[in-house]
Amino acid sequence: MAIRRSDTCYYCKFWIGQGVRERGPKGSCRRYPPVVTGRYPDGAFPTTLSTDWCGEWQREQGGPIDPGEWQSSDEA
């Protein structure tokens, strides 16, 4: 199964990018609480690229719409 380009971190409602307008090439996934590790004893959110993806992806409100996800009232 091929992934659609709009199903990436960049368009996910849980992702906050770094840089200009919080939409840089890297960002933080906020789906779950920060992870405590030896390197980050106070906890840190996972860093991802804007082109990464996962099985928990949810469209950011106002993001691109996949035409296959909606149907007209005539088709219902």
mmCIF file of the N, C-alpha and C atoms, coordinates in Angstrom:
data_MODEL
# 
_entry.id   MODEL 
# 
loop_
_atom_site.group_PDB 
_atom_site.id 
_atom_site.type_symbol 
_atom_site.label_atom_id 
_atom_site.label_alt_id 
_atom_site.label_comp_id 
_atom_site.label_asym_id 
_atom_site.label_entity_id 
_atom_site.label_seq_id 
_atom_site.pdbx_PDB_ins_code 
_atom_site.Cartn_x 
_atom_site.Cartn_y 
_atom_site.Cartn_z 
_atom_site.occupancy 
_atom_site.B_iso_or_equiv 
_atom_site.pdbx_formal_charge 
_atom_site.auth_seq_id 
_atom_site.auth_comp_id 
_atom_site.auth_asym_id 
_atom_site.auth_atom_id 
_atom_site.pdbx_PDB_model_num 
ATOM 1   N N  . MET A 1 1  ? 0.844   -1.179 0.000  1.00 0.00 ? 1  MET A N  1 
ATOM 2   C CA . MET A 1 1  ? 0.000   0.000  0.000  1.00 0.00 ? 1  MET A CA 1 
ATOM 3   C C  . MET A 1 1  ? 0.890   1.244  0.000  1.00 0.00 ? 1  MET A C  1 
ATOM 4   N N  . ALA A 1 2  ? 0.677   2.116  -0.939 1.00 0.00 ? 2  ALA A N  1 
ATOM 5   C CA . ALA A 1 2  ? 1.450   3.358  -1.031 1.00 0.00 ? 2  ALA A CA 1 
ATOM 6   C C  . ALA A 1 2  ? 0.849   4.430  -0.129 1.00 0.00 ? 2  ALA A C  1 
ATOM 7   N N  . ILE A 1 3  ? 1.717   5.219  0.450  1.00 0.00 ? 3  ILE A N  1 
ATOM 8   C CA . ILE A 1 3  ? 1.247   6.308  1.316  1.00 0.00 ? 3  ILE A CA 1 
ATOM 9   C C  . ILE A 1 3  ? 1.013   7.556  0.470  1.00 0.00 ? 3  ILE A C  1 
ATOM 10  N N  . ARG A 1 4  ? -0.063  8.246  0.752  1.00 0.00 ? 4  ARG A N  1 
ATOM 11  C CA . ARG A 1 4  ? -0.338  9.511  0.067  1.00 0.00 ? 4  ARG A CA 1 
ATOM 12  C C  . ARG A 1 4  ? 0.510   10.600 0.706  1.00 0.00 ? 4  ARG A C  1 
ATOM 13  N N  . ARG A 1 5  ? 0.954   11.554 -0.081 1.00 0.00 ? 5  ARG A N  1 
ATOM 14  C CA . ARG A 1 5  ? 1.810   12.625 0.435  1.00 0.00 ? 5  ARG A CA 1 
ATOM 15  C C  . ARG A 1 5  ? 1.132   13.425 1.537  1.00 0.00 ? 5  ARG A C  1 
ATOM 16  N N  . SER A 1 6  ? -0.164  13.521 1.546  1.00 0.00 ? 6  SER A N  1 
ATOM 17  C CA . SER A 1 6  ? -0.828  14.316 2.573  1.00 0.00 ? 6  SER A CA 1 
ATOM 18  C C  . SER A 1 6  ? -0.918  13.588 3.915  1.00 0.00 ? 6  SER A C  1 
ATOM 19  N N  . ASP A 1 7  ? -0.558  12.292 3.948  1.00 0.00 ? 7  ASP A N  1 
ATOM 20  C CA . ASP A 1 7  ? -0.588  11.530 5.200  1.00 0.00 ? 7  ASP A CA 1 
ATOM 21  C C  . ASP A 1 7  ? 0.762   11.566 5.904  1.00 0.00 ? 7  ASP A C  1 
ATOM 22  N N  . THR A 1 8  ? 1.380   12.732 5.965  1.00 0.00 ? 8  THR A N  1 
ATOM 23  C CA . THR A 1 8  ? 2.688   12.874 6.589  1.00 0.00 ? 8  THR A CA 1 
ATOM 24  C C  . THR A 1 8  ? 2.575   13.741 7.839  1.00 0.00 ? 8  THR A C  1 
ATOM 25  N N  . CYS A 1 9  ? 3.641   13.783 8.603  1.00 0.00 ? 9  CYS A N  1 
ATOM 26  C CA . CYS A 1 9  ? 3.670   14.591 9.826  1.00 0.00 ? 9  CYS A CA 1 
ATOM 27  C C  . CYS A 1 9  ? 3.291   16.046 9.558  1.00 0.00 ? 9  CYS A C  1 
ATOM 28  N N  . TYR A 1 10 ? 3.715   16.578 8.429  1.00 0.00 ? 10 TYR A N  1 
ATOM 29  C CA . TYR A 1 10 ? 3.459   17.987 8.117  1.00 0.00 ? 10 TYR A CA 1 
ATOM 30  C C  . TYR A 1 10 ? 1.975   18.332 8.206  1.00 0.00 ? 10 TYR A C  1 
ATOM 31  N N  . TYR A 1 11 ? 1.111   17.418 7.831  1.00 0.00 ? 11 TYR A N  1 
ATOM 32  C CA . TYR A 1 11 ? -0.332  17.666 7.820  1.00 0.00 ? 11 TYR A CA 1 
ATOM 33  C C  . TYR A 1 11 ? -1.061  17.053 9.012  1.00 0.00 ? 11 TYR A C  1 
ATOM 34  N N  . CYS A 1 12 ? -0.320  16.515 9.981  1.00 0.00 ? 12 CYS A N  1 
ATOM 35  C CA . CYS A 1 12 ? -0.944  15.867 11.135 1.00 0.00 ? 12 CYS A CA 1 
ATOM 36  C C  . CYS A 1 12 ? -1.265  16.886 12.224 1.00 0.00 ? 12 CYS A C  1 
ATOM 37  N N  . LYS A 1 13 ? -2.400  16.694 12.883 1.00 0.00 ? 13 LYS A N  1 
ATOM 38  C CA . LYS A 1 13 ? -2.793  17.649 13.926 1.00 0.00 ? 13 LYS A CA 1 
ATOM 39  C C  . LYS A 1 13 ? -1.940  17.525 15.183 1.00 0.00 ? 13 LYS A C  1 
ATOM 40  N N  . PHE A 1 14 ? -1.179  16.443 15.328 1.00 0.00 ? 14 PHE A N  1 
ATOM 41  C CA . PHE A 1 14 ? -0.333  16.253 16.508 1.00 0.00 ? 14 PHE A CA 1 
ATOM 42  C C  . PHE A 1 14 ? 1.082   16.777 16.329 1.00 0.00 ? 14 PHE A C  1 
ATOM 43  N N  . TRP A 1 15 ? 1.415   17.275 15.137 1.00 0.00 ? 15 TRP A N  1 
ATOM 44  C CA . TRP A 1 15 ? 2.796   17.660 14.830 1.00 0.00 ? 15 TRP A CA 1 
ATOM 45  C C  . TRP A 1 15 ? 2.979   19.167 14.902 1.00 0.00 ? 15 TRP A C  1 
ATOM 46  N N  . ILE A 1 16 ? 4.070   19.601 15.561 1.00 0.00 ? 16 ILE A N  1 
ATOM 47  C CA . ILE A 1 16 ? 4.430   21.016 15.609 1.00 0.00 ? 16 ILE A CA 1 
ATOM 48  C C  . ILE A 1 16 ? 5.834   21.140 15.052 1.00 0.00 ? 16 ILE A C  1 
ATOM 49  N N  . GLY A 1 17 ? 5.948   21.798 13.923 1.00 0.00 ? 17 GLY A N  1 
ATOM 50  C CA . GLY A 1 17 ? 7.240   21.961 13.272 1.00 0.00 ? 17 GLY A CA 1 
ATOM 51  C C  . GLY A 1 17 ? 8.085   23.021 13.961 1.00 0.00 ? 17 GLY A C  1 
ATOM 52  N N  . GLN A 1 18 ? 9.383   22.947 13.714 1.00 0.00 ? 18 GLN A N  1 
ATOM 53  C CA . GLN A 1 18 ? 10.310  23.948 14.234 1.00 0.00 ? 18 GLN A CA 1 
ATOM 54  C C  . GLN A 1 18 ? 10.586  24.952 13.126 1.00 0.00 ? 18 GLN A C  1 
ATOM 55  N N  . GLY A 1 19 ? 10.942  26.133 13.492 1.00 0.00 ? 19 GLY A N  1 
ATOM 56  C CA . GLY A 1 19 ? 11.302  27.127 12.487 1.00 0.00 ? 19 GLY A CA 1 
ATOM 57  C C  . GLY A 1 19 ? 10.173  28.078 12.154 1.00 0.00 ? 19 GLY A C  1 
ATOM 58  N N  . VAL A 1 20 ? 10.193  28.575 10.929 1.00 0.00 ? 20 VAL A N  1 
ATOM 59  C CA . VAL A 1 20 ? 9.258   29.598 10.474 1.00 0.00 ? 20 VAL A CA 1 
ATOM 60  C C  . VAL A 1 20 ? 7.813   29.098 10.587 1.00 0.00 ? 20 VAL A C  1 
ATOM 61  N N  . ARG A 1 21 ? 6.997   29.833 11.317 1.00 0.00 ? 21 ARG A N  1 
ATOM 62  C CA . ARG A 1 21 ? 5.570   29.540 11.493 1.00 0.00 ? 21 ARG A CA 1 
ATOM 63  C C  . ARG A 1 21 ? 5.304   28.106 11.963 1.00 0.00 ? 21 ARG A C  1 
ATOM 64  N N  . GLU A 1 22 ? 6.255   27.546 12.698 1.00 0.00 ? 22 GLU A N  1 
ATOM 65  C CA . GLU A 1 22 ? 6.131   26.181 13.223 1.00 0.00 ? 22 GLU A CA 1 
ATOM 66  C C  . GLU A 1 22 ? 5.847   25.168 12.117 1.00 0.00 ? 22 GLU A C  1 
ATOM 67  N N  . ARG A 1 23 ? 6.462   25.351 10.956 1.00 0.00 ? 23 ARG A N  1 
ATOM 68  C CA . ARG A 1 23 ? 6.265   24.423 9.842  1.00 0.00 ? 23 ARG A CA 1 
ATOM 69  C C  . ARG A 1 23 ? 7.577   24.090 9.146  1.00 0.00 ? 23 ARG A C  1 
ATOM 70  N N  . GLY A 1 24 ? 8.668   23.993 9.922  1.00 0.00 ? 24 GLY A N  1 
ATOM 71  C CA . GLY A 1 24 ? 9.973   23.679 9.352  1.00 0.00 ? 24 GLY A CA 1 
ATOM 72  C C  . GLY A 1 24 ? 10.084  22.212 8.955  1.00 0.00 ? 24 GLY A C  1 
ATOM 73  N N  . PRO A 1 25 ? 11.269  21.794 8.492  1.00 0.00 ? 25 PRO A N  1 
ATOM 74  C CA . PRO A 1 25 ? 11.446  20.412 8.042  1.00 0.00 ? 25 PRO A CA 1 
ATOM 75  C C  . PRO A 1 25 ? 11.509  19.400 9.186  1.00 0.00 ? 25 PRO A C  1 
ATOM 76  N N  . LYS A 1 26 ? 11.783  19.872 10.405 1.00 0.00 ? 26 LYS A N  1 
ATOM 77  C CA . LYS A 1 26 ? 11.773  19.009 11.589 1.00 0.00 ? 26 LYS A CA 1 
ATOM 78  C C  . LYS A 1 26 ? 10.721  19.526 12.551 1.00 0.00 ? 26 LYS A C  1 
ATOM 79  N N  . GLY A 1 27 ? 10.234  18.632 13.408 1.00 0.00 ? 27 GLY A N  1 
ATOM 80  C CA . GLY A 1 27 ? 9.255   19.056 14.394 1.00 0.00 ? 27 GLY A CA 1 
ATOM 81  C C  . GLY A 1 27 ? 9.084   18.020 15.480 1.00 0.00 ? 27 GLY A C  1 
ATOM 82  N N  . SER A 1 28 ? 8.091   18.246 16.330 1.00 0.00 ? 28 SER A N  1 
ATOM 83  C CA . SER A 1 28 ? 7.818   17.361 17.457 1.00 0.00 ? 28 SER A CA 1 
ATOM 84  C C  . SER A 1 28 ? 6.439   16.733 17.315 1.00 0.00 ? 28 SER A C  1 
ATOM 85  N N  . CYS A 1 29 ? 6.385   15.433 17.578 1.00 0.00 ? 29 CYS A N  1 
ATOM 86  C CA . CYS A 1 29 ? 5.108   14.731 17.590 1.00 0.00 ? 29 CYS A CA 1 
ATOM 87  C C  . CYS A 1 29 ? 4.528   14.852 18.991 1.00 0.00 ? 29 CYS A C  1 
ATOM 88  N N  . ARG A 1 30 ? 3.316   15.368 19.083 1.00 0.00 ? 30 ARG A N  1 
ATOM 89  C CA . ARG A 1 30 ? 2.680   15.582 20.391 1.00 0.00 ? 30 ARG A CA 1 
ATOM 90  C C  . ARG A 1 30 ? 1.543   14.600 20.630 1.00 0.00 ? 30 ARG A C  1 
ATOM 91  N N  . ARG A 1 31 ? 1.565   13.471 19.938 1.00 0.00 ? 31 ARG A N  1 
ATOM 92  C CA . ARG A 1 31 ? 0.496   12.475 20.078 1.00 0.00 ? 31 ARG A CA 1 
ATOM 93  C C  . ARG A 1 31 ? 0.463   11.890 21.484 1.00 0.00 ? 31 ARG A C  1 
ATOM 94  N N  . TYR A 1 32 ? 1.629   11.657 22.068 1.00 0.00 ? 32 TYR A N  1 
ATOM 95  C CA . TYR A 1 32 ? 1.737   11.081 23.406 1.00 0.00 ? 32 TYR A CA 1 
ATOM 96  C C  . TYR A 1 32 ? 2.560   12.009 24.292 1.00 0.00 ? 32 TYR A C  1 
ATOM 97  N N  . PRO A 1 33 ? 2.553   11.801 25.617 1.00 0.00 ? 33 PRO A N  1 
ATOM 98  C CA . PRO A 1 33 ? 3.343   12.640 26.526 1.00 0.00 ? 33 PRO A CA 1 
ATOM 99  C C  . PRO A 1 33 ? 4.839   12.538 26.215 1.00 0.00 ? 33 PRO A C  1 
ATOM 100 N N  . PRO A 1 34 ? 5.624   13.496 26.706 1.00 0.00 ? 34 PRO A N  1 
ATOM 101 C CA . PRO A 1 34 ? 7.074   13.439 26.485 1.00 0.00 ? 34 PRO A CA 1 
ATOM 102 C C  . PRO A 1 34 ? 7.674   12.131 27.012 1.00 0.00 ? 34 PRO A C  1 
ATOM 103 N N  . VAL A 1 35 ? 8.721   11.670 26.352 1.00 0.00 ? 35 VAL A N  1 
ATOM 104 C CA . VAL A 1 35 ? 9.399   10.435 26.720 1.00 0.00 ? 35 VAL A CA 1 
ATOM 105 C C  . VAL A 1 35 ? 10.627  10.771 27.558 1.00 0.00 ? 35 VAL A C  1 
ATOM 106 N N  . VAL A 1 36 ? 10.758  10.113 28.706 1.00 0.00 ? 36 VAL A N  1 
ATOM 107 C CA . VAL A 1 36 ? 11.907  10.321 29.588 1.00 0.00 ? 36 VAL A CA 1 
ATOM 108 C C  . VAL A 1 36 ? 12.986  9.318  29.200 1.00 0.00 ? 36 VAL A C  1 
ATOM 109 N N  . THR A 1 37 ? 14.179  9.829  28.926 1.00 0.00 ? 37 THR A N  1 
ATOM 110 C CA . THR A 1 37 ? 15.331  8.983  28.582 1.00 0.00 ? 37 THR A CA 1 
ATOM 111 C C  . THR A 1 37 ? 16.548  9.482  29.349 1.00 0.00 ? 37 THR A C  1 
ATOM 112 N N  . GLY A 1 38 ? 17.661  8.756  29.241 1.00 0.00 ? 38 GLY A N  1 
ATOM 113 C CA . GLY A 1 38 ? 18.896  9.196  29.878 1.00 0.00 ? 38 GLY A CA 1 
ATOM 114 C C  . GLY A 1 38 ? 19.357  10.537 29.331 1.00 0.00 ? 38 GLY A C  1 
ATOM 115 N N  . ARG A 1 39 ? 19.125  10.769 28.051 1.00 0.00 ? 39 ARG A N  1 
ATOM 116 C CA . ARG A 1 39 ? 19.536  12.028 27.438 1.00 0.00 ? 39 ARG A CA 1 
ATOM 117 C C  . ARG A 1 39 ? 18.596  13.178 27.812 1.00 0.00 ? 39 ARG A C  1 
ATOM 118 N N  . TYR A 1 40 ? 17.314  12.858 28.008 1.00 0.00 ? 40 TYR A N  1 
ATOM 119 C CA . TYR A 1 40 ? 16.305  13.865 28.372 1.00 0.00 ? 40 TYR A CA 1 
ATOM 120 C C  . TYR A 1 40 ? 15.594  13.438 29.655 1.00 0.00 ? 40 TYR A C  1 
ATOM 121 N N  . PRO A 1 41 ? 16.224  13.626 30.813 1.00 0.00 ? 41 PRO A N  1 
ATOM 122 C CA . PRO A 1 41 ? 15.626  13.177 32.074 1.00 0.00 ? 41 PRO A CA 1 
ATOM 123 C C  . PRO A 1 41 ? 14.330  13.913 32.430 1.00 0.00 ? 41 PRO A C  1 
ATOM 124 N N  . ASP A 1 42 ? 14.125  15.102 31.870 1.00 0.00 ? 42 ASP A N  1 
ATOM 125 C CA . ASP A 1 42 ? 12.874  15.829 32.116 1.00 0.00 ? 42 ASP A CA 1 
ATOM 126 C C  . ASP A 1 42 ? 11.807  15.496 31.090 1.00 0.00 ? 42 ASP A C  1 
ATOM 127 N N  . GLY A 1 43 ? 12.157  14.698 30.106 1.00 0.00 ? 43 GLY A N  1 
ATOM 128 C CA . GLY A 1 43 ? 11.210  14.296 29.064 1.00 0.00 ? 43 GLY A CA 1 
ATOM 129 C C  . GLY A 1 43 ? 11.321  15.157 27.823 1.00 0.00 ? 43 GLY A C  1 
ATOM 130 N N  . ALA A 1 44 ? 11.049  14.554 26.680 1.00 0.00 ? 44 ALA A N  1 
ATOM 131 C CA . ALA A 1 44 ? 11.074  15.262 25.396 1.00 0.00 ? 44 ALA A CA 1 
ATOM 132 C C  . ALA A 1 44 ? 10.120  14.577 24.431 1.00 0.00 ? 44 ALA A C  1 
ATOM 133 N N  . PHE A 1 45 ? 9.523   15.369 23.553 1.00 0.00 ? 45 PHE A N  1 
ATOM 134 C CA . PHE A 1 45 ? 8.672   14.807 22.513 1.00 0.00 ? 45 PHE A CA 1 
ATOM 135 C C  . PHE A 1 45 ? 9.558   14.270 21.395 1.00 0.00 ? 45 PHE A C  1 
ATOM 136 N N  . PRO A 1 46 ? 9.146   13.184 20.732 1.00 0.00 ? 46 PRO A N  1 
ATOM 137 C CA . PRO A 1 46 ? 9.952   12.656 19.629 1.00 0.00 ? 46 PRO A CA 1 
ATOM 138 C C  . PRO A 1 46 ? 10.096  13.681 18.507 1.00 0.00 ? 46 PRO A C  1 
ATOM 139 N N  . THR A 1 47 ? 11.292  13.782 17.950 1.00 0.00 ? 47 THR A N  1 
ATOM 140 C CA . THR A 1 47 ? 11.545  14.664 16.817 1.00 0.00 ? 47 THR A CA 1 
ATOM 141 C C  . THR A 1 47 ? 11.357  13.869 15.536 1.00 0.00 ? 47 THR A C  1 
ATOM 142 N N  . THR A 1 48 ? 10.606  14.418 14.606 1.00 0.00 ? 48 THR A N  1 
ATOM 143 C CA . THR A 1 48 ? 10.355  13.762 13.324 1.00 0.00 ? 48 THR A CA 1 
ATOM 144 C C  . THR A 1 48 ? 10.583  14.751 12.190 1.00 0.00 ? 48 THR A C  1 
ATOM 145 N N  . LEU A 1 49 ? 10.729  14.225 11.004 1.00 0.00 ? 49 LEU A N  1 
ATOM 146 C CA . LEU A 1 49 ? 10.784  15.059 9.807  1.00 0.00 ? 49 LEU A CA 1 
ATOM 147 C C  . LEU A 1 49 ? 9.374   15.311 9.315  1.00 0.00 ? 49 LEU A C  1 
ATOM 148 N N  . SER A 1 50 ? 9.178   16.389 8.600  1.00 0.00 ? 50 SER A N  1 
ATOM 149 C CA . SER A 1 50 ? 7.841   16.709 8.088  1.00 0.00 ? 50 SER A CA 1 
ATOM 150 C C  . SER A 1 50 ? 7.339   15.657 7.117  1.00 0.00 ? 50 SER A C  1 
ATOM 151 N N  . THR A 1 51 ? 8.253   14.885 6.514  1.00 0.00 ? 51 THR A N  1 
ATOM 152 C CA . THR A 1 51 ? 7.868   13.861 5.543  1.00 0.00 ? 51 THR A CA 1 
ATOM 153 C C  . THR A 1 51 ? 7.663   12.488 6.163  1.00 0.00 ? 51 THR A C  1 
ATOM 154 N N  . ASP A 1 52 ? 7.889   12.356 7.475  1.00 0.00 ? 52 ASP A N  1 
ATOM 155 C CA . ASP A 1 52 ? 7.656   11.080 8.166  1.00 0.00 ? 52 ASP A CA 1 
ATOM 156 C C  . ASP A 1 52 ? 6.165   10.818 8.297  1.00 0.00 ? 52 ASP A C  1 
ATOM 157 N N  . TRP A 1 53 ? 5.818   9.607  8.694  1.00 0.00 ? 53 TRP A N  1 
ATOM 158 C CA . TRP A 1 53 ? 4.411   9.259  8.883  1.00 0.00 ? 53 TRP A CA 1 
ATOM 159 C C  . TRP A 1 53 ? 4.317   8.126  9.902  1.00 0.00 ? 53 TRP A C  1 
ATOM 160 N N  . CYS A 1 54 ? 3.103   7.887  10.395 1.00 0.00 ? 54 CYS A N  1 
ATOM 161 C CA . CYS A 1 54 ? 2.870   6.768  11.306 1.00 0.00 ? 54 CYS A CA 1 
ATOM 162 C C  . CYS A 1 54 ? 1.412   6.323  11.197 1.00 0.00 ? 54 CYS A C  1 
ATOM 163 N N  . GLY A 1 55 ? 1.065   5.299  11.930 1.00 0.00 ? 55 GLY A N  1 
ATOM 164 C CA . GLY A 1 55 ? -0.293  4.766  11.888 1.00 0.00 ? 55 GLY A CA 1 
ATOM 165 C C  . GLY A 1 55 ? -1.296  5.565  12.709 1.00 0.00 ? 55 GLY A C  1 
ATOM 166 N N  . GLU A 1 56 ? -0.863  6.591  13.404 1.00 0.00 ? 56 GLU A N  1 
ATOM 167 C CA . GLU A 1 56 ? -1.751  7.388  14.247 1.00 0.00 ? 56 GLU A CA 1 
ATOM 168 C C  . GLU A 1 56 ? -2.074  8.732  13.609 1.00 0.00 ? 56 GLU A C  1 
ATOM 169 N N  . TRP A 1 57 ? -1.723  8.910  12.341 1.00 0.00 ? 57 TRP A N  1 
ATOM 170 C CA . TRP A 1 57 ? -1.908  10.182 11.643 1.00 0.00 ? 57 TRP A CA 1 
ATOM 171 C C  . TRP A 1 57 ? -3.364  10.618 11.646 1.00 0.00 ? 57 TRP A C  1 
ATOM 172 N N  . GLN A 1 58 ? -3.596  11.901 11.929 1.00 0.00 ? 58 GLN A N  1 
ATOM 173 C CA . GLN A 1 58 ? -4.926  12.509 11.835 1.00 0.00 ? 58 GLN A CA 1 
ATOM 174 C C  . GLN A 1 58 ? -4.760  13.869 11.188 1.00 0.00 ? 58 GLN A C  1 
ATOM 175 N N  . ARG A 1 59 ? -5.635  14.159 10.240 1.00 0.00 ? 59 ARG A N  1 
ATOM 176 C CA . ARG A 1 59 ? -5.536  15.403 9.490  1.00 0.00 ? 59 ARG A CA 1 
ATOM 177 C C  . ARG A 1 59 ? -5.659  16.614 10.399 1.00 0.00 ? 59 ARG A C  1 
ATOM 178 N N  . GLU A 1 60 ? -4.781  17.585 10.170 1.00 0.00 ? 60 GLU A N  1 
ATOM 179 C CA . GLU A 1 60 ? -4.881  18.866 10.860 1.00 0.00 ? 60 GLU A CA 1 
ATOM 180 C C  . GLU A 1 60 ? -6.106  19.580 10.300 1.00 0.00 ? 60 GLU A C  1 
ATOM 181 N N  . GLN A 1 61 ? -6.871  20.205 11.133 1.00 0.00 ? 61 GLN A N  1 
ATOM 182 C CA . GLN A 1 61 ? -8.049  20.920 10.668 1.00 0.00 ? 61 GLN A CA 1 
ATOM 183 C C  . GLN A 1 61 ? -7.627  21.954 9.640  1.00 0.00 ? 61 GLN A C  1 
ATOM 184 N N  . GLY A 1 62 ? -8.263  21.943 8.490  1.00 0.00 ? 62 GLY A N  1 
ATOM 185 C CA . GLY A 1 62 ? -7.937  22.876 7.433  1.00 0.00 ? 62 GLY A CA 1 
ATOM 186 C C  . GLY A 1 62 ? -6.875  22.361 6.485  1.00 0.00 ? 62 GLY A C  1 
ATOM 187 N N  . GLY A 1 63 ? -6.400  21.104 6.682  1.00 0.00 ? 63 GLY A N  1 
ATOM 188 C CA . GLY A 1 63 ? -5.384  20.528 5.806  1.00 0.00 ? 63 GLY A CA 1 
ATOM 189 C C  . GLY A 1 63 ? -5.996  20.049 4.501  1.00 0.00 ? 63 GLY A C  1 
ATOM 190 N N  . PRO A 1 64 ? -5.189  19.468 3.628  1.00 0.00 ? 64 PRO A N  1 
ATOM 191 C CA . PRO A 1 64 ? -5.702  18.997 2.347  1.00 0.00 ? 64 PRO A CA 1 
ATOM 192 C C  . PRO A 1 64 ? -6.700  17.864 2.538  1.00 0.00 ? 64 PRO A C  1 
ATOM 193 N N  . ILE A 1 65 ? -7.678  17.804 1.682  1.00 0.00 ? 65 ILE A N  1 
ATOM 194 C CA . ILE A 1 65 ? -8.733  16.799 1.781  1.00 0.00 ? 65 ILE A CA 1 
ATOM 195 C C  . ILE A 1 65 ? -8.550  15.766 0.682  1.00 0.00 ? 65 ILE A C  1 
ATOM 196 N N  . ASP A 1 66 ? -8.615  14.503 1.048  1.00 0.00 ? 66 ASP A N  1 
ATOM 197 C CA . ASP A 1 66 ? -8.552  13.420 0.081  1.00 0.00 ? 66 ASP A CA 1 
ATOM 198 C C  . ASP A 1 66 ? -9.950  13.256 -0.513 1.00 0.00 ? 66 ASP A C  1 
ATOM 199 N N  . PRO A 1 67 ? -10.125 13.428 -1.826 1.00 0.00 ? 67 PRO A N  1 
ATOM 200 C CA . PRO A 1 67 ? -11.456 13.330 -2.435 1.00 0.00 ? 67 PRO A CA 1 
ATOM 201 C C  . PRO A 1 67 ? -12.142 11.997 -2.165 1.00 0.00 ? 67 PRO A C  1 
ATOM 202 N N  . GLY A 1 68 ? -11.387 10.944 -1.889 1.00 0.00 ? 68 GLY A N  1 
ATOM 203 C CA . GLY A 1 68 ? -11.982 9.644  -1.606 1.00 0.00 ? 68 GLY A CA 1 
ATOM 204 C C  . GLY A 1 68 ? -12.650 9.567  -0.238 1.00 0.00 ? 68 GLY A C  1 
ATOM 205 N N  . GLU A 1 69 ? -12.416 10.555 0.630  1.00 0.00 ? 69 GLU A N  1 
ATOM 206 C CA . GLU A 1 69 ? -12.977 10.527 1.984  1.00 0.00 ? 69 GLU A CA 1 
ATOM 207 C C  . GLU A 1 69 ? -14.342 11.194 2.094  1.00 0.00 ? 69 GLU A C  1 
ATOM 208 N N  . TRP A 1 70 ? -14.852 11.780 1.038  1.00 0.00 ? 70 TRP A N  1 
ATOM 209 C CA . TRP A 1 70 ? -16.153 12.425 1.105  1.00 0.00 ? 70 TRP A CA 1 
ATOM 210 C C  . TRP A 1 70 ? -16.986 11.993 -0.086 1.00 0.00 ? 70 TRP A C  1 
ATOM 211 N N  . GLN A 1 71 ? -18.282 12.133 0.058  1.00 0.00 ? 71 GLN A N  1 
ATOM 212 C CA . GLN A 1 71 ? -19.178 11.822 -1.042 1.00 0.00 ? 71 GLN A CA 1 
ATOM 213 C C  . GLN A 1 71 ? -20.332 12.819 -1.027 1.00 0.00 ? 71 GLN A C  1 
ATOM 214 N N  . SER A 1 72 ? -20.894 13.074 -2.177 1.00 0.00 ? 72 SER A N  1 
ATOM 215 C CA . SER A 1 72 ? -21.988 14.020 -2.252 1.00 0.00 ? 72 SER A CA 1 
ATOM 216 C C  . SER A 1 72 ? -23.257 13.419 -1.665 1.00 0.00 ? 72 SER A C  1 
ATOM 217 N N  . SER A 1 73 ? -24.234 14.243 -1.361 1.00 0.00 ? 73 SER A N  1 
ATOM 218 C CA . SER A 1 73 ? -25.489 13.743 -0.784 1.00 0.00 ? 73 SER A CA 1 
ATOM 219 C C  . SER A 1 73 ? -26.235 12.851 -1.770 1.00 0.00 ? 73 SER A C  1 
ATOM 220 N N  . ASP A 1 74 ? -25.975 12.995 -3.092 1.00 0.00 ? 74 ASP A N  1 
ATOM 221 C CA . ASP A 1 74 ? -26.611 12.145 -4.088 1.00 0.00 ? 74 ASP A CA 1 
ATOM 222 C C  . ASP A 1 74 ? -26.116 10.714 -4.018 1.00 0.00 ? 74 ASP A C  1 
ATOM 223 N N  . GLU A 1 75 ? -24.856 10.514 -3.543 1.00 0.00 ? 75 GLU A N  1 
ATOM 224 C CA . GLU A 1 75 ? -24.268 9.191  -3.484 1.00 0.00 ? 75 GLU A CA 1 
ATOM 225 C C  . GLU A 1 75 ? -24.596 8.470  -2.194 1.00 0.00 ? 75 GLU A C  1 
ATOM 226 N N  . ALA A 1 76 ? -25.052 9.173  -1.178 1.00 0.00 ? 76 ALA A N  1 
ATOM 227 C CA . ALA A 1 76 ? -25.299 8.574  0.136  1.00 0.00 ? 76 ALA A CA 1 
ATOM 228 C C  . ALA A 1 76 ? -26.528 7.712  0.145  1.00 0.00 ? 76 ALA A C  1 
# 
